[in-house]
């Protein structure tokens, strides 16, 4: 019986800290579903813990066109991508892929809308771009690969396993004390 109890305790010590070490996306700027009403020139993803270099994200327009970031930085669990010019008004999806400190890959996506007041220069650029698209006989819309969304905030399996292990330990202790009292 003592061997079983020690095995369970060893399992708790070995497996629970590793399961809890996964990092997850904590907050984003802009937030998921947010309507941004000011010019937006950077996007930040803040993680609950440390993430590794190689973590990245891409920003897609509603028609699947990727917006190029001019600079991507990672400082203290905050991944920030900036753009040379503010994003044009429209709907955007951010697809992110990161690597937690323990090497666990994370991925997901969130969306937001930009509805900032347009300057005269931006309206003129948009009209020129729209005219070029209408004149073009063939428009290339690249398809993006689907990204699996992994909700690392959902620790339900960890809680279930931990609860079961605690119940087994508790029952084992009760049985040990009951046996000692009967002897």
HELIX and SHEET records of a PDB file:
HELIX    1   1 UNK A    2  UNK A   11  1                                  10    
HELIX    2   2 UNK A   12  UNK A   16  3                                   5    
HELIX    3   3 UNK A   17  UNK A   20  1                                   4    
HELIX    4   4 UNK A  120  UNK A  135  1                                  16    
HELIX    5   5 UNK A  156  UNK A  182  1                                  27    
SHEET    1   A 4 UNK A  25  UNK A  29  0                                        
SHEET    2   A 4 UNK A  42  UNK A  47 -1                                        
SHEET    3   A 4 UNK A  78  UNK A  82 -1                                        
SHEET    4   A 4 UNK A  71  UNK A  75 -1                                        
SHEET    1   B 5 UNK A  35  UNK A  36  0                                        
SHEET    2   B 5 UNK A 105  UNK A 114  1                                        
SHEET    3   B 5 UNK A  90  UNK A  99 -1                                        
SHEET    4   B 5 UNK A  56  UNK A  61 -1                                        
SHEET    5   B 5 UNK A  66  UNK A  67 -1                                        
END                                                                             
